[in-house]
Amino acid sequence: MDEAMSKAIIASNWDAVTAELRVRYLRQVVPGESLQVCGWIVSRRKRLIKAEARLQTIKGDVRAHAWGKFLIVQNRTSDTARLVSDG
């Protein structure tokens, strides 16, 4: 579920790392059961992104829900370019 939230953040053109992750397990997952995971961004304020994700069956029965906080990191290529230009 962390991965689903991370991919939603990457799709929004931000690089971020997980700062906090909470998961609420709601129902048992049966081995072999087909599942899907969906992640989305809830809000962004300065360097903090809040996101959520859920794990559900194909029929839509939710098995788990997650909340995450992510910190935006500076793009490494811009850091490299600054170091080169400084000298």
C-alpha positions as CSV (number, residue, x, y, z in Angstrom):
1,M,0.0,0.0,0.0
2,D,3.0,2.2,0.6
3,E,4.0,1.5,-3.0
4,A,0.5,2.5,-4.3
5,M,0.7,5.9,-2.5
6,S,4.3,6.4,-3.7
7,K,3.2,5.8,-7.3
8,A,0.4,8.4,-7.0
9,I,3.0,10.9,-5.8
10,I,5.4,10.0,-8.6
11,A,2.6,10.4,-11.1
12,S,2.1,13.9,-9.8
13,N,5.8,14.7,-10.6
14,W,7.1,14.8,-7.0
15,D,9.9,12.8,-5.4
16,A,9.1,11.9,-1.8
17,V,10.0,9.5,0.9
18,T,7.7,7.8,3.4
19,A,7.8,9.6,6.8
20,E,4.8,7.8,8.4
21,L,2.6,4.8,7.5
22,R,-0.5,3.6,9.3
23,V,-2.4,0.5,8.2
24,R,-5.8,-0.6,9.4
25,Y,-6.5,-4.3,8.5
26,L,-10.3,-4.7,8.2
27,R,-10.8,-8.3,6.9
28,Q,-8.8,-11.4,6.3
29,V,-7.2,-12.0,2.9
30,V,-7.8,-15.5,1.6
31,P,-4.7,-17.0,-0.2
32,G,-5.3,-17.0,-3.9
33,E,-7.9,-14.2,-3.7
34,S,-7.6,-11.6,-6.5
35,L,-7.0,-8.2,-5.0
36,Q,-6.3,-4.7,-6.2
37,V,-4.7,-1.8,-4.5
38,C,-5.5,1.9,-5.2
39,G,-3.5,4.9,-3.9
40,W,-4.2,8.6,-4.1
41,I,-3.1,12.0,-2.8
42,V,-5.2,13.6,-0.2
43,S,-3.3,16.9,0.3
44,R,0.0,18.7,0.0
45,R,1.3,21.5,2.2
46,K,4.8,22.7,1.6
47,R,7.0,19.6,1.7
48,L,4.4,17.3,3.3
49,I,2.1,15.1,1.2
50,K,-0.7,13.1,2.8
51,A,-1.9,10.1,0.9
52,E,-4.2,7.1,1.4
53,A,-4.5,3.7,-0.2
54,R,-6.9,0.7,0.1
55,L,-6.6,-3.0,-0.6
56,Q,-9.8,-4.5,-2.0
57,T,-11.2,-7.5,-3.7
58,I,-12.3,-7.3,-7.4
59,K,-15.9,-6.9,-6.1
60,G,-14.8,-3.8,-4.1
61,D,-14.8,-5.4,-0.6
62,V,-12.1,-3.4,1.3
63,R,-9.6,-5.6,3.2
64,A,-7.2,-2.8,4.4
65,H,-6.9,0.9,4.4
66,A,-3.6,2.9,4.8
67,W,-2.7,6.5,5.6
68,G,0.7,7.9,4.8
69,K,2.8,11.0,5.2
70,F,5.5,11.7,2.7
71,L,8.3,14.3,2.6
72,I,9.2,15.8,-0.7
73,V,12.9,15.6,-1.4
74,Q,14.9,17.8,-3.7
75,N,15.5,16.4,-7.2
76,R,19.1,15.0,-7.2
77,T,19.7,16.3,-10.8
78,S,19.1,19.9,-9.6
79,D,21.6,19.3,-6.7
80,T,24.2,18.0,-9.1
81,A,23.7,20.9,-11.5
82,R,24.1,23.4,-8.6
83,L,27.4,21.7,-7.5
84,V,28.8,21.8,-11.0
85,S,27.9,25.4,-11.5
86,D,29.3,26.4,-8.1
87,G,32.5,25.0,-9.0
